[in-house]
Amino acid sequence: MQTQVTHTFLGMPAVIRSKAMLDLLAVAERVGRTSAAVLITGETGSGKEILARAVHHYSLRHSRPWVDVNCAALPEHLIESELFGYEKGAFSGADSMKQGLFELANTGTLFLDEIGELSHKMQVKLLRVLDGTPYYRLGGVRKISVDVRVVSATNLNLEQAVAAGEFRSDLYHRLTQIHLQLPPLRERPEDVAALAELFLQQQDPDSRFSPEAIEALLRHSWPGNVRELRNMVCKALIFASGPCIAASDLPLPSSEPAAVRGSTPGLRAPGLNLDSVEREMVFKALTETGGHHDKAARMLGISRRTLSRKLKIYGATAELLESSVA
């Protein structure tokens, strides 16, 4: 009989069945009881925030503030004021003093999602604060000292970013006192059915999956990971004609790639080129949004900067790289 663990981390439910995730959760519990900075890496939509919340849940700071911010979601000129705050009159529109996220997270945990998107300027300032150096709010004359445990996450390979000069090596080593690598959903097929059932119950407790539908879910390679699975369940409920969701109700490809068929459900097969799958998803999103980068990035669950970087890697045309259709 398979072990299944159900938790709620800061209001976010998590159902875990795979050994890989159970082992990782056990590590998160041990790490949480230390004060070490934690970097969580993994593909987009694989569940990095859940793991970050688990670290805080198990920490000695669990009763203290939890503050999270997506570094890629903030315009570059606002990141500094959001993280470190500002004084009244510091700039046009600053009508009152505002505490930064570091202050709000004092004695607790600050979760910096998509940390790889920070500019070099912000990387320098963040490193100084992580090293314990007091800082000023924007326009301030009094230094602020905080006691914050930082957990960060990224879907980028920061080691490659360091080698390419895109990320500071000293900040990388400061963030990775503990490095937790989250496996993609295709490498933990035992979690697919459990998560699908969780999402289904959240949407409609009276619905259920047929055995054929579960088999179809297990055959899919899930390039979009848990986020794709959640969206799939939502769409299936719309298409289903009754309380039992059939395989035909799932908006899955009519046939899986040959490399997937016949392999262990959910596991990466030798012939499956995941880079090409990702590339296809990116260009499909751009096509469906008429070339609008912001909309395509939101559809894919990534930042605009990450999308632009991927297009450069794919060798996209200058017209596509510069496209910003309103």
Buried (B, 14 or more C-beta within 10 A) or exposed (E): EEEBEEBEBBEEEBBBBBEBBBEBBEBBBEBBEBEBBBBBBBBBBBBBBBBBBBBBBBBEBBEBBBBBBBBBEBEEEEBBBBBBBBBEEBEEEBEEBBBBBBBBBBEBBBBBBBBBBBBEEBBEBBBEBBEEEEBBBBBBEEEBEBEBBBBBBBBBEBEEBBEEEBBBEEBBEBBBBBBBEBBBBBBBBBBBBBBBBBBBBEBBEEBBBBEEBBEBBBBBBBBBBBBBBBBBBBBBBEEBEEEEBBBBBBEBEEEBBEBBEEBEBBEBBEEBEEEEBBBEBBBEBBEEBEBBBBBBBBBBBBBBBBBBBBBEEBEBEEEEEEBEEE
